[in-house]
């Protein structure tokens, strides 16, 4: 009889430990990992957007600088003749 009561108590204790401690810890760990993964994905997306915006700005700057440069006419110097 005492062995049965001890076995029931141990089973009940095991059940309480598993479902009141181990399962919630596992679920919260899983949730935290998912949230960290989401945060990393968002940061990666923001970084890529910044890189794309920076590249676009550099390309516009390069286009603008090449369009504003006067055409190189060689060594010719424009002057007026003095009489």
N, C-alpha and C positions, 0 to 999 in steps of 0.2 A: 504494500500500500504506500509506504514512504517512497519507494522507488518510483512509483507512478506519479505521485505528487511532485517529486523532484524533477522527473522527466517533463511533466506538463509545465512546471515553472521554468525550466531551461528552454523549452520550446517557445514559451511566451516571451522570455527575455530575448531570445534570438530574434523573434518576430519584431519586437519593439526596437531593437538595435538596428535591424535592417530597414524597417519602414519609417522609423522616426529619425534616423541619423544618416545612414548610408545613401538611401534613395534621394533625400533632399540635397545632400552634398553633391551627389552625382548630377542632379538636375541643375543646380545652380552653377556648377562648373561648366556644364554644357552650354548654359545660357551665356555665361561670361565669355567663353571662347567664341560663341557666335557673335556677340556684340563686338569683341575685339576684331574679329574678321571683318565685320561691317565697317568699323572705323578705319581699318587699314585699306579697305576697298575705296572708301570715300577719300581718304588722303591720297591714294594712288591716282584717282580720277582728277582731283584738284591739281596735283602735280603735273599730270599730263596736259590739263587745260592751260596751266601757266606756261608750260613749255611750248605749246602750240601758239599761244598768244605772243610769247616772246619771239618765236620764229617768224610769225606773221609781221610783227613790228620791225624786226631786222630786215625782212625782205622788202617792206615798204620803204625803209630808210635807204636800202641799197638802190632800189628803183629811183627814188627821189634824188639821190646823190648822183646817179649816172645820168639822169635827165637834166640836171642843173649844170653840169660841167659844160663849159664851152668847148666847141670842137677844136682840137689841136690842129693849128694850121702850120705847124713847123716852126722855123726860125724867123718868119716874117714879122717885121716890126712896122706898124703903121706910123707914118710921120707926115708932116707937112713940109713942103719945101719953102725955105725962106728966100725972098728975092731982094 
